[in-house]
Amino acid sequence: MTDRSGKALELLLLLIFLVIFCSPLGAQVYFGVTPIRLELKVSPGGQKTEVIYVRNNSPRPIRLKVYTENWFLGEDGSRNFIGSQPTSFSCRDWLRVNPFDFRLQPGEMKSVRFTVSVPGETEAGGYHAGISFEQVPEAPSGARMGQVAFVGKIVAAVYVQVGKVPVEGSLEDLVFESPGEVQLVKIKLNNTGRTHFRLKGEVRIMTAQGRKAASLEIPDEPVLPGSWRWVTMQLKEKLPPGKYRAEVRLDIGREELLALEKEIIVN
């Protein structure tokens, strides 16, 4: 690794740390991990080794443990991490990580290697699991009995595509909601295939006179195989009362785009 690429990697890890540190759910995470998502293609019976980098951004040493676990998406897109509990299209048992327990000095960066070994009889499809980096609480010197030790956790998502498998999915519905002071557009996606797909597209809100009132970029989020979920987008500016037409154009990785149009009423 060159000095320039090494510095760029350290900067990326620091930025990831800042994003997680400043978020309410991750206020005690003092380290960064990159890449946070890995998409691999491995043949049945094949192996592949990749590297994840982790950096200690805190002013004191930390200890981390690394382990694999299963996860799934809830109907609202929330990520649920379930350890070794079984879930559909899991590749957790194919993953081996090294090292799995280590300490990092302040500012130190370390590489963690993992190997994917796909069983020879695996059916073509898209599989997923997580590689979790979790801080091990260690009582600092002089700590009082009963003092709480905060820990953090970051999960890198691993997607493994085995063989060639078509993307299959549909755009089921669109709803408009106005809870409190915000206005939301939600689209429902159904993945009927054997591999995940990601979203790329746009929702346009048109007035009754055919003018564009708003435009929403559909976030780059996954829909796991054999599942359905909602994707929620918030309007930047509130729509005045009236009738509108929502037009969705969505790319899920197929030759043709998915499309949906629906009338919405803003009260």
C-alpha positions in Angstrom: 0.0 0.0 0.0 1.4 3.4 -1.0 1.7 6.3 1.4 -1.0 8.2 -0.6 -3.5 5.3 -0.6 -2.8 4.6 3.1 -3.5 8.2 4.0 -6.7 8.2 1.9 -7.8 5.0 3.7 -7.2 6.5 7.1 -9.2 9.6 6.1 -12.1 7.4 4.9 -12.0 5.5 8.2 -12.1 8.7 10.1 -15.0 10.0 8.1 -17.0 6.8 8.8 -16.2 7.2 12.4 -17.4 10.8 12.5 -20.7 9.8 10.8 -21.3 7.0 13.3 -20.1 9.0 16.3 -22.4 11.9 15.6 -25.5 9.7 15.1 -27.8 9.2 18.1 -27.6 5.4 17.8 -23.9 5.2 17.6 -22.8 7.9 20.0 -20.2 5.6 21.7 -18.5 4.1 18.7 -14.8 5.1 18.7 -13.5 3.2 15.7 -14.1 3.1 12.0 -14.5 0.1 9.6 -14.2 0.1 5.8 -15.5 -1.2 3.5 -18.9 -1.4 5.2 -20.4 -3.5 2.4 -18.8 -6.2 0.3 -20.4 -7.8 -2.8 -18.6 -11.0 -3.9 -19.0 -13.5 -6.7 -17.9 -17.0 -5.8 -18.5 -20.3 -7.7 -19.8 -23.4 -5.9 -16.9 -25.1 -4.3 -14.8 -21.9 -4.6 -13.1 -19.6 -2.1 -12.3 -15.9 -1.9 -10.4 -13.9 0.6 -10.9 -10.2 1.2 -9.7 -7.5 3.7 -11.6 -5.2 6.0 -9.7 -2.3 7.7 -10.4 -1.1 11.2 -9.0 2.1 12.8 -9.0 3.2 16.4 -10.1 6.9 16.4 -10.2 7.2 20.2 -7.5 8.8 22.4 -7.0 5.5 24.3 -6.4 1.9 23.5 -9.4 -0.3 22.7 -10.0 -4.0 22.4 -12.2 -5.4 19.6 -13.7 -8.8 18.9 -14.7 -9.9 15.4 -17.4 -12.4 14.7 -19.9 -13.4 12.0 -23.6 -13.2 12.4 -26.9 -13.4 10.6 -29.1 -10.5 9.9 -32.4 -9.7 8.1 -34.4 -6.6 7.1 -37.6 -5.7 8.8 -40.7 -4.6 6.8 -39.6 -1.0 7.4 -36.0 -1.7 6.3 -34.6 -1.8 9.8 -31.6 -4.2 10.2 -32.0 -6.9 12.7 -28.8 -8.7 13.8 -29.6 -12.2 15.2 -26.2 -13.9 15.9 -26.3 -17.5 15.0 -30.0 -17.8 14.7 -30.9 -19.2 11.2 -32.3 -17.0 8.5 -33.0 -17.5 4.8 -30.1 -17.2 2.3 -27.4 -17.0 5.0 -23.7 -17.4 4.2 -22.6 -17.0 7.8 -21.2 -20.6 8.0 -19.1 -20.0 5.0 -17.1 -17.1 6.6 -13.9 -17.3 8.6 -12.2 -14.2 10.0 -8.7 -13.6 11.3 -7.8 -12.1 13.7 -10.9 -12.3 15.8 -9.7 -10.6 19.0 -7.1 -7.8 19.2 -6.2 -4.5 20.7 -5.6 -1.2 18.9 -3.6 1.7 20.1 -4.8 5.3 19.5 -4.7 6.0 15.8 -3.7 2.5 14.9 -5.1 0.8 11.8 -5.3 -3.0 11.3 -6.4 -5.3 8.5 -8.8 -8.1 9.2 -9.0 -10.9 6.6 -11.9 -13.1 6.0 -12.4 -16.1 3.7 -15.6 -17.2 2.0 -15.7 -20.9 1.3 -18.8 -21.8 -0.7 -19.9 -25.5 -0.5 -19.9 -27.4 -3.8 -23.6 -28.3 -3.7 -24.8 -24.7 -3.2 -27.7 -23.7 -5.3 -27.3 -20.5 -7.4 -28.5 -17.5 -5.6 -27.5 -14.4 -3.5 -26.5 -15.0 0.1 -25.7 -12.6 2.9 -24.3 -12.4 6.4 -22.5 -9.8 8.6 -19.0 -9.4 10.0 -19.4 -7.6 13.4 -16.7 -5.5 15.0 -17.6 -5.0 18.7 -15.7 -3.2 21.3 -14.9 -5.2 24.4 -15.5 -3.2 27.6 -12.4 -2.9 29.7 -12.5 -1.0 33.0 -9.9 1.8 33.0 -7.4 2.1 35.8 -9.0 3.9 38.7 -12.5 3.1 37.7 -15.1 2.8 40.5 -17.1 -0.3 41.1 -20.4 -0.2 39.3 -19.2 2.4 36.7 -20.8 1.8 33.3 -18.5 0.9 30.4 -19.9 1.9 27.0 -19.2 -0.2 23.9 -19.8 0.2 20.2 -20.5 -2.1 17.3 -20.2 -1.8 13.5 -21.3 -4.5 11.1 -19.9 -5.0 7.6 -22.5 -6.5 5.3 -21.2 -9.4 3.1 -23.2 -10.4 0.0 -22.1 -13.5 -1.9 -23.5 -14.3 -5.3 -23.2 -17.9 -6.3 -23.6 -18.7 -10.0 -25.9 -16.8 -12.4 -29.3 -15.9 -11.0 -31.8 -13.4 -12.5 -33.1 -10.5 -10.5 -36.8 -10.8 -9.9 -39.0 -8.3 -8.2 -42.0 -6.0 -8.3 -43.1 -2.5 -7.3 -46.2 -3.2 -5.3 -47.6 0.0 -3.9 -47.1 3.7 -3.0 -48.6 5.5 -0.1 -48.4 9.1 1.1 -48.4 9.9 4.8 -48.3 13.1 6.8 -47.4 12.3 10.4 -47.0 15.5 12.4 -45.1 18.2 10.5 -43.5 15.9 7.9 -44.7 14.4 4.6 -43.6 11.0 3.6 -43.7 8.9 0.4 -43.4 5.2 0.9 -43.0 2.5 -1.8 -43.4 -1.2 -1.3 -41.0 -3.6 -3.0 -41.3 -7.4 -3.3 -38.3 -9.6 -4.1 -39.6 -12.8 -5.6 -36.1 -14.1 -6.7 -33.2 -15.8 -5.2 -30.8 -12.9 -5.0 -30.9 -9.4 -3.4 -31.2 -6.3 -5.5 -30.5 -2.6 -4.8 -32.6 0.4 -5.7 -31.9 3.3 -8.1 -34.6 5.6 -9.3 -36.9 8.5 -8.7 -40.3 9.5 -7.5 -41.9 12.5 -9.2 -44.9 14.3 -7.7 -46.9 16.0 -10.5 -49.7 18.5 -10.0 -53.2 18.1 -11.6 -52.0 20.5 -14.4 -49.0 18.3 -15.2 -46.3 20.4 -13.5 -43.6 18.8 -11.4 -44.2 19.7 -7.7 -41.5 17.6 -6.1 -38.8 15.0 -6.9 -37.4 12.3 -4.6 -34.4 10.2 -5.2 -35.0 6.6 -4.2 -32.2 5.6 -1.7 -29.7 2.9 -2.6 -31.0 0.3 -0.3 -31.2 -3.6 -0.6 -34.2 -5.8 -0.8 -33.3 -9.3 0.3 -34.3 -12.4 -1.7 -37.7 -13.9 -0.9 -38.8 -10.8 1.1 -40.7 -7.6 0.9 -40.2 -4.2 2.5 -41.2 -0.5 2.5 -38.8 2.3 1.6 -39.6 5.7 3.1 -38.6 9.1 1.7 -39.3 12.5 3.2 -40.3 15.5 1.1 -37.9 18.4 1.6 -40.7 20.9 1.1 -44.3 20.3 2.1 -46.9 20.0 -0.6 -49.9 22.3 -0.3 -53.4 20.7 -0.2 -54.6 19.2 -3.4 -54.6 16.2 -5.7 -51.3 15.0 -7.2 -50.0 12.1 -9.3 -47.0 10.2 -8.1 -44.8 8.6 -10.8 -42.2 6.0 -9.9 -39.4 4.8 -12.2 -37.1 2.2 -10.6 -34.0 0.3 -11.7 -33.4 -3.0 -9.8 -30.8 -4.4 -12.2 -33.1 -5.8 -14.9 -33.2 -4.7 -18.5 -36.6 -3.0 -18.0 -37.4 -0.4 -15.4 -40.2 -0.9 -12.9 -42.9 1.8 -13.0 -45.9 2.8 -11.0 -48.3 5.7 -11.0 -50.8 6.6 -8.4 -53.0 9.5 -7.4 -52.3 11.0 -3.9 -54.4 13.5 -2.0 -52.8 16.0 0.4 -55.2 17.4 3.0 
